[in-house]
Amino acid sequence: MNIEPVVTMNDLKISFGSKKVLKGINLEIYRGQIIGYIGPNGAGKSTTVKILLGLVDGYSGEIRIFGEDISMGDVEYKRKIGYVPETVDLYENLTAFEYLTFIGEVYGLGLELVNKKAKKLMAILGIEEVYHSRISSYSKGMKQKLLIISSMIHNPDILFLDEPLSGLDANSVMIVKEILAELAASGKTIFYSSHIMDVVEKISSRIILINEGQIVADGSFVELQEKSKQGSLEQIFNQLTGFTRHKEIAGEFIKELQEG
């Protein structure tokens, strides 16, 4: 049986001015995969995601999501996508009720349904008491839970998550990791970007390492481990990106602190 990928990238390239950011990304991503998309700062991770979301234009190559070429201008595919950006400016003068019902209605949910879902999801994550409070009064962890709820409230088929665990306490991290595992098991696709290597190592069914705009590794953690002969994802990351000076730099920093 031929299984069609939910996301296809063929020779994806983009430059900003004279800087080549993506240099020919080729990927096929399938239902039920949790993709750990990692790389150093400036490698092209966020640019890739923003192109897939239709937020950045000017690329060359072909991108298909749910089999549709996104360059054709049909934005219907976006109804099936959820997104948690690394940094976001929430409408902090709104309440969670106002924010989540707005997001839900943008995705085509009726007010009554989205209000019911929003209240229940807030309660499940332990923040129902601030449902009618202004977002400006929230802690960082509360804001992150609100973002996670807003990205999933319409039950998307693909989730793009950029550092989604930022600001969450240990119990909430375990809950979100379990939610992602169960979503993947139900056939959802999760595109997960983080600098926390041990989390990526544990939750990803497939890890894609991008460096200087190119894919330098693609496989499960065990497969990458066998190829590189390294023990941890952090060690694999350092080997494949050529960064081996962490101990030297730390030593220089400590020496400078102790001078004088």
C-alpha positions as CSV (number, residue, x, y, z in Angstrom):
1,M,0.0,0.0,0.0
2,N,1.3,3.4,-1.0
3,I,1.3,5.8,2.0
4,E,1.4,9.4,1.0
5,P,3.5,11.8,3.1
6,V,1.7,14.6,4.9
7,V,4.6,17.0,4.3
8,T,7.0,16.8,1.3
9,M,9.9,19.2,0.7
10,N,11.8,19.0,-2.6
11,D,15.0,20.9,-3.0
12,L,13.8,23.7,-0.7
13,K,16.1,26.7,-0.8
14,I,15.9,30.3,0.4
15,S,18.3,33.2,0.7
16,F,18.0,36.5,2.6
17,G,20.2,38.9,0.7
18,S,23.5,37.2,0.0
19,K,23.1,34.7,2.8
20,K,21.9,31.2,1.7
21,V,19.8,30.0,4.6
22,L,18.4,26.8,3.2
23,K,20.5,25.0,0.6
24,G,18.3,22.2,-0.7
25,I,16.1,20.5,1.9
26,N,14.6,17.2,0.9
27,L,12.1,15.6,3.3
28,E,9.1,13.4,3.5
29,I,7.2,13.3,6.8
30,Y,4.4,10.8,7.5
31,R,1.4,10.5,9.8
32,G,2.2,9.5,13.4
33,Q,5.8,10.7,13.4
34,I,7.3,12.9,16.0
35,I,10.0,14.7,14.2
36,G,12.8,16.2,16.3
37,Y,14.0,19.0,14.1
38,I,17.3,20.3,15.6
39,G,20.3,22.3,14.8
40,P,22.5,25.2,15.9
41,N,21.2,28.8,16.0
42,G,21.0,30.1,12.4
43,A,20.9,26.6,10.9
44,G,17.5,27.3,9.2
45,K,15.1,25.5,11.6
46,S,12.7,28.4,12.2
47,T,12.9,29.5,8.6
48,T,11.8,26.0,7.5
49,V,8.8,26.0,9.8
50,K,7.8,29.6,8.8
51,I,7.9,28.6,5.1
52,L,5.7,25.5,5.8
53,L,3.2,27.7,7.7
54,G,3.1,30.2,4.8
55,L,4.6,33.0,6.8
56,V,7.7,33.3,4.6
57,D,7.8,33.5,0.8
58,G,10.5,33.8,-1.7
59,Y,11.7,30.2,-1.6
60,S,12.5,27.9,-4.5
61,G,11.6,24.2,-4.6
62,E,8.4,22.4,-4.0
63,I,6.4,22.0,-0.8
64,R,3.3,19.8,-0.5
65,I,1.2,19.5,2.6
66,F,-1.6,17.0,2.6
67,G,-0.7,16.5,-1.1
68,E,-1.4,20.1,-2.0
69,D,1.3,22.5,-3.4
70,I,1.2,25.4,-0.9
71,S,2.5,27.8,-3.6
72,M,-0.8,27.6,-5.4
73,G,-2.4,30.0,-2.8
74,D,-5.0,27.8,-1.2
75,V,-4.7,28.3,2.5
76,E,-7.2,25.6,3.5
77,Y,-4.4,23.4,4.7
78,K,-3.7,25.8,7.5
79,R,-6.9,24.8,9.3
80,K,-5.3,21.4,9.9
81,I,-2.1,22.9,11.5
82,G,-1.3,24.0,15.0
83,Y,1.7,26.1,16.0
84,V,3.5,27.0,19.2
85,P,6.3,29.6,18.3
86,E,9.4,30.0,20.5
87,T,8.5,33.6,21.2
88,V,5.1,35.1,20.8
89,D,3.3,38.4,21.7
90,L,0.1,37.3,23.3
91,Y,-2.8,39.8,23.3
92,E,-2.3,40.3,27.0
93,N,-5.2,42.7,27.5
94,L,-7.5,39.8,26.6
95,T,-8.7,37.0,28.9
96,A,-8.1,33.4,28.1
97,F,-11.8,33.1,27.3
98,E,-11.6,35.9,24.8
99,Y,-8.3,34.7,23.3
100,L,-9.2,31.0,22.9
101,T,-12.7,31.7,21.6
102,F,-11.1,34.1,19.0
103,I,-8.6,31.4,18.0
104,G,-11.2,28.7,17.8
105,E,-13.5,30.8,15.6
106,V,-10.6,31.6,13.3
107,Y,-10.3,27.9,12.8
108,G,-14.1,27.6,12.1
109,L,-15.3,26.3,15.5
110,G,-18.6,27.7,16.8
111,L,-18.5,29.9,19.9
112,E,-20.4,27.5,22.2
113,L,-18.2,24.6,21.2
114,V,-14.9,26.4,21.6
115,N,-15.9,27.9,24.9
116,K,-16.8,24.5,26.2
117,K,-13.5,22.9,25.0
118,A,-11.4,25.8,26.2
119,K,-12.8,25.7,29.7
120,K,-12.3,21.9,29.9
121,L,-8.7,22.1,28.5
122,M,-7.8,24.9,31.0
123,A,-9.2,22.8,33.8
124,I,-7.3,19.7,32.8
125,L,-4.0,21.7,32.8
126,G,-4.9,23.2,36.2
127,I,-5.4,26.8,35.2
128,E,-9.2,27.0,35.0
129,E,-9.3,29.7,37.7
130,V,-7.7,32.3,35.4
131,Y,-10.1,31.6,32.4
132,H,-11.7,35.0,32.8
133,S,-8.5,36.8,34.0
134,R,-6.4,39.0,31.7
135,I,-3.4,37.2,30.3
136,S,-1.1,40.0,31.5
137,S,-1.6,38.6,35.1
138,Y,-0.4,35.1,34.1
139,S,2.9,33.5,35.1
140,K,5.2,32.3,32.3
141,G,4.1,28.7,32.8
142,M,0.4,29.7,32.6
143,K,1.0,31.6,29.3
144,Q,2.8,28.6,27.9
145,K,-0.1,26.3,28.8
146,L,-2.5,28.8,27.1
147,L,-0.3,28.7,23.9
148,I,-0.3,24.9,23.9
149,I,-4.1,24.8,24.3
150,S,-4.6,27.4,21.5
151,S,-2.4,25.4,19.2
152,M,-4.5,22.2,19.7
153,I,-8.0,23.4,20.4
154,H,-9.1,22.8,16.7
155,N,-7.6,19.2,16.8
156,P,-5.0,19.7,14.1
157,D,-3.4,17.0,12.0
158,I,0.1,18.6,12.2
159,L,1.6,20.4,15.2
160,F,4.7,22.6,14.8
161,L,6.2,23.1,18.2
162,D,9.2,25.4,18.9
163,E,10.5,25.0,22.5
164,P,6.9,24.1,23.7
165,L,8.1,23.1,27.2
166,S,9.6,26.6,28.0
167,G,8.5,27.8,31.4
168,L,6.6,24.6,32.4
169,D,7.1,22.9,35.7
170,A,8.3,19.3,35.9
171,N,4.8,17.8,36.2
172,S,3.4,19.8,33.3
173,V,6.4,18.7,31.2
174,M,5.5,15.1,31.8
175,I,1.9,15.8,30.9
176,V,2.7,17.5,27.6
177,K,5.2,14.8,26.6
178,E,2.5,12.2,27.2
179,I,-0.1,14.3,25.2
180,L,2.4,14.4,22.3
181,A,3.0,10.6,22.4
182,E,-0.7,9.9,22.4
183,L,-1.4,12.3,19.6
184,A,1.3,10.6,17.5
185,A,-0.2,7.2,18.3
186,S,-3.5,8.4,17.0
187,G,-2.0,9.4,13.7
188,K,-1.1,13.1,14.3
189,T,2.2,14.4,13.0
190,I,4.4,16.5,15.3
191,F,7.3,18.7,14.2
192,Y,9.2,19.4,17.3
193,S,12.1,21.9,17.6
194,S,14.1,22.3,20.7
195,H,17.6,22.9,22.1
196,I,16.9,20.5,25.0
197,M,18.6,17.4,23.6
198,D,17.5,14.9,26.2
199,V,13.8,15.8,25.6
200,V,14.2,15.5,21.8
201,E,16.1,12.2,22.3
202,K,13.3,10.7,24.4
203,I,10.1,11.8,22.5
204,S,11.2,11.7,18.9
205,S,10.5,8.8,16.6
206,R,12.7,10.4,14.0
207,I,15.4,13.1,14.4
208,I,16.5,15.4,11.7
209,L,19.7,17.5,12.3
210,I,20.1,20.6,10.1
211,N,23.4,22.5,9.9
212,E,24.2,25.5,7.8
213,G,21.0,25.0,5.8
214,Q,21.5,21.3,5.0
215,I,20.3,18.1,6.5
216,V,23.3,16.3,8.0
217,A,21.5,13.5,9.8
218,D,18.1,11.8,9.6
219,G,17.0,8.8,11.5
220,S,15.8,7.4,14.9
221,F,18.0,8.1,17.9
222,V,19.3,4.5,17.8
223,E,20.2,4.8,14.1
224,L,22.0,8.1,14.6
225,Q,23.8,6.6,17.7
226,E,25.0,3.6,15.7
227,K,26.2,5.7,12.8
228,S,28.1,8.2,14.9
229,K,29.3,5.9,17.6
230,Q,28.3,8.5,20.2
231,G,26.3,7.9,23.4
232,S,23.9,10.8,23.7
233,L,22.1,13.1,21.2
234,E,24.1,16.0,22.6
235,Q,27.3,14.2,21.7
236,I,25.9,13.3,18.2
237,F,24.9,17.0,17.7
238,N,28.3,18.2,18.7
239,Q,30.1,15.7,16.4
240,L,27.9,16.4,13.3
241,T,27.9,20.2,13.7
242,G,31.7,20.3,14.4
243,F,31.4,22.0,17.8
244,T,33.9,20.5,20.1
245,R,35.2,23.5,22.1
246,H,32.6,23.6,24.9
247,K,35.0,22.4,27.6
248,E,37.7,24.8,26.3
249,I,35.3,27.8,26.3
250,A,33.9,26.9,29.7
251,G,37.5,26.7,31.1
252,E,38.4,30.1,29.7
253,F,35.2,31.6,31.2
254,I,36.0,30.1,34.7
255,K,39.7,31.3,34.4
256,E,38.5,34.8,33.7
257,L,36.1,34.8,36.6
258,Q,38.9,33.8,38.9
259,E,41.5,36.3,37.7
260,G,42.6,39.1,40.0
